[in-house]
Structures are given as C-alpha cells and as structure tokens.
Amino acid sequence: MTHKEEGAADQVAGLLLAAGGGRRLGGHPKALLEHRGRPLVEHAVAALRTAGCAHVHVVLGAAADAVREGARLDGCVIVPNPQWERGMGTSLRAGLASLAGTGAGAALVLLVDQPGIGPEAVARVLAAHEDGSSLVCATYDGVRGHPVLFGSAHWEGVAASATGDRGARAYLKEHAQALTLVECADVARPFDIDTPADLARLE
C-alpha cells in the first residue's frame, strides 16, 4: 500500500446506522440485541474499527438512552435521529450531516442488524476507496448489499435521495456506472435481523 493510499483510507469515517426500533421484534431496539454476549451495536463498531475506520459515528434513535447506557460506545460520535421512525433514510441523512466539517473524505456505511458482516468485508470495501469521488458497494454472489462507501462528493446527492427505508438504493441505481463492486460472499453473510425467526441467527 502506498502512502497516498494510506492517507485516503485514513479519511474514511465509519457510519453505523443503529436507530431501528425493531417493530417486528416486539419493539426491542436492534442495537441492544445480544450476539455472542455483546449488543449488536458493539459488534458493528468493532467491525468498523478493526477494518481500519479510526473514527466511527453511530446514529441512534429508538431507545437511544438505553443504548447509550447498555452498550460500550467509547470514542464514538453519537448522532441522535429524532426522526428514526420515518425510516433508514433519515438515519443516513443524519449520519452524513454529522460528518460535515470533520475532514472525512468518505463514509463507510454499515447496518447494525447484519451481524454476519464483519471486519473482513468492511476492509475489502475500505480498500477500494481512492478519493472523494469513490462509490463502493459490497456484493454477495453478485447482489448489492452492505457495507457501502460514499466519497464526500456523493454525500449531498445521497442525502437528497434518501427517503423511507430505501436509504441510498435509488442513488446507487442512478450512479451504477460509477459504482465499484466488491464481492464479499466468501467472508460474510448479509442476513438481516428483522423478525422473531431471525433471532435464531444470533449466538
């Protein structure tokens, strides 16, 4: 890795979307679901940091106070999203807004309810970052998923298009030609923890 590439990677901030209320899980906030003895939010933060994101912003919404008290988020920037009930798009917008003025050149976005995605997949996406124009997405057997990296040149457009639970899907579709795809199926599993049946995937 060259010094230029190291500098580029240093500019990437981890952005963890952890505001979901777990409606289909009886209203238990996803961030506090336990996996291997620790809350999901801690696993996700560790994945971002282990992969190389020195700075991590965590967007909280549902039961934000309980998450702050029940999880170790030392060193993270906590981003409140009072509009979390309106969908993931609001969390993405809040997170990107929190990065303005920090010097970050890119945001690497991870979702709290995908514990099968660990530092290996995050590191692969991070390694594909070059500069503020970078747009990188993990794929699983060719299907786009998370994490997704947005260079700062894309933040305004992503925020403008992020609505409901669709997040950046529309933006990524519109900019498919600029998108770098990174296959991660061999190192991660992109399942979501959405329903009571999904809880069996937690250990």
C-alpha positions in Angstrom: 0.0 0.0 0.0 1.4 3.4 -1.0 1.5 6.4 1.3 -1.2 8.0 -0.9 -3.5 5.1 -0.4 -2.9 5.1 3.4 -3.8 8.7 3.5 -7.0 8.1 1.5 -8.0 5.3 3.9 -7.4 7.5 6.9 -10.0 9.8 5.6 -12.8 7.2 5.7 -15.2 7.5 8.7 -17.3 4.6 9.8 -21.0 5.4 9.8 -23.2 2.9 11.7 -27.0 3.1 11.3 -28.4 1.8 14.6 -31.6 3.7 15.1 -34.1 1.0 14.3 -36.9 0.2 16.8 -37.3 -3.5 15.9 -41.1 -3.1 15.3 -41.3 -6.8 14.2 -39.3 -7.8 17.2 -41.7 -6.6 19.8 -40.2 -3.1 19.9 -36.8 -4.2 21.2 -34.2 -1.9 19.7 -31.9 -3.8 17.3 -28.8 -2.1 18.7 -29.2 -3.9 22.0 -29.9 -7.4 20.7 -27.3 -9.8 22.1 -24.9 -11.7 19.9 -22.1 -13.7 21.4 -22.6 -12.0 24.7 -22.5 -8.4 23.5 -25.0 -5.9 22.0 -25.2 -5.9 18.2 -24.1 -2.2 18.2 -20.8 -3.1 19.8 -20.1 -5.8 17.2 -20.7 -3.4 14.4 -18.5 -0.7 15.9 -15.7 -3.3 16.4 -16.1 -4.4 12.7 -15.6 -0.8 11.5 -12.7 -0.2 13.8 -10.9 -3.5 13.1 -11.2 -2.9 9.4 -9.5 0.5 9.7 -12.0 3.2 10.4 -10.4 5.3 13.2 -13.5 7.5 13.5 -16.9 6.0 13.9 -20.3 7.9 14.0 -23.2 5.9 15.4 -26.8 7.1 14.6 -29.2 6.2 17.4 -33.0 6.6 17.5 -35.2 4.1 19.2 -34.4 3.8 23.0 -31.3 5.9 22.4 -30.8 6.5 26.1 -31.0 2.8 26.8 -28.5 2.1 24.1 -26.1 4.7 25.5 -26.3 3.1 28.9 -26.3 -0.6 27.8 -23.5 -0.5 25.2 -19.9 0.5 25.3 -19.5 3.2 22.6 -16.4 4.9 24.0 -14.8 7.1 21.4 -17.7 7.0 19.0 -19.6 10.2 17.9 -23.2 9.6 18.9 -25.6 11.1 16.3 -29.3 11.4 17.5 -32.0 10.9 15.0 -35.3 12.0 16.4 -37.0 11.1 13.1 -35.9 7.5 13.1 -39.5 6.2 12.9 -39.7 7.7 9.3 -37.2 5.1 8.1 -33.5 4.4 7.5 -33.2 7.3 5.0 -33.5 9.7 7.9 -30.6 8.0 9.7 -28.4 8.1 6.6 -29.1 11.8 6.2 -28.4 12.5 9.9 -25.1 10.5 9.8 -23.8 12.2 6.6 -24.7 15.6 8.1 -22.7 14.8 11.2 -19.6 14.2 9.1 -19.7 17.6 7.5 -16.7 19.7 8.6 -14.9 16.7 10.2 -12.3 16.3 7.4 -13.7 12.9 6.4 -13.4 12.3 2.7 -15.7 9.3 2.7 -18.3 7.5 4.8 -18.4 3.7 5.1 -21.9 2.8 6.0 -22.8 -0.4 7.9 -26.1 -1.5 9.4 -26.5 -2.6 13.0 -28.8 -5.6 12.2 -26.4 -7.5 10.0 -24.0 -9.3 12.4 -22.9 -11.7 9.7 -20.9 -8.8 8.1 -17.6 -8.5 10.0 -14.3 -6.7 9.6 -13.2 -8.7 6.6 -16.0 -7.4 4.3 -15.6 -3.9 5.7 -11.9 -4.0 5.0 -12.4 -5.0 1.4 -14.8 -2.2 0.7 -12.5 0.3 2.5 -9.5 -0.9 0.4 -11.4 0.1 -2.8 -11.6 3.8 -1.6 -9.5 6.2 -3.6 -10.8 9.7 -3.1 -13.9 11.9 -2.6 -15.4 10.6 -5.8 -15.3 7.0 -4.8 -18.6 5.0 -4.7 -18.1 1.4 -3.5 -20.6 -1.4 -2.6 -20.2 -4.9 -1.3 -21.9 -7.7 -3.2 -22.9 -11.2 -2.2 -22.9 -13.6 -5.2 -23.4 -10.5 -7.4 -26.2 -9.0 -5.3 -25.5 -5.5 -3.9 -25.6 -5.1 -0.1 -23.7 -3.5 2.7 -21.3 -2.0 3.6 -21.4 0.8 1.1 -18.8 3.6 0.8 -19.7 7.1 -0.3 -17.0 9.6 -1.1 -17.8 13.1 0.1 -18.6 14.2 -3.5 -21.7 12.0 -3.3 -23.0 13.0 0.2 -25.3 15.8 -0.9 -26.9 13.6 -3.7 -27.3 10.6 -1.4 -28.9 12.8 1.3 -31.3 14.3 -1.2 -32.5 10.9 -2.4 -32.6 9.0 0.9 -36.2 8.5 1.8 -38.1 6.0 3.8 -36.3 2.7 4.3 -34.7 2.7 0.9 -31.7 4.6 2.0 -29.3 5.1 -0.9 -30.8 2.5 -3.2 -32.1 5.0 -5.7 -28.8 6.9 -5.8 -26.8 3.8 -6.3 -29.0 2.8 -9.2 -28.7 6.1 -10.8 -24.9 6.1 -10.5 -24.4 2.4 -11.3 -21.7 3.2 -13.9 -19.5 4.9 -11.2 -20.0 2.1 -8.7 -17.1 -0.2 -7.8 -18.5 -3.6 -6.7 -16.5 -5.7 -4.2 -17.5 -9.4 -3.8 -17.7 -10.5 -0.2 -19.8 -13.7 -0.1 -16.7 -15.7 0.8 -16.1 -13.7 4.0 -19.5 -12.5 5.2 -23.3 -13.3 5.3 -25.6 -10.4 4.6 -28.7 -11.6 6.5 -30.9 -9.1 8.5 -32.3 -9.5 12.0 -35.8 -8.3 11.2 -38.3 -10.9 12.6 -38.6 -13.2 15.6 -37.5 -16.1 13.3 -34.3 -14.2 12.5 -33.3 -14.2 16.2 -32.2 -17.8 15.8 -29.2 -16.5 13.8 -27.9 -14.7 16.9 -25.4 -16.7 19.0 
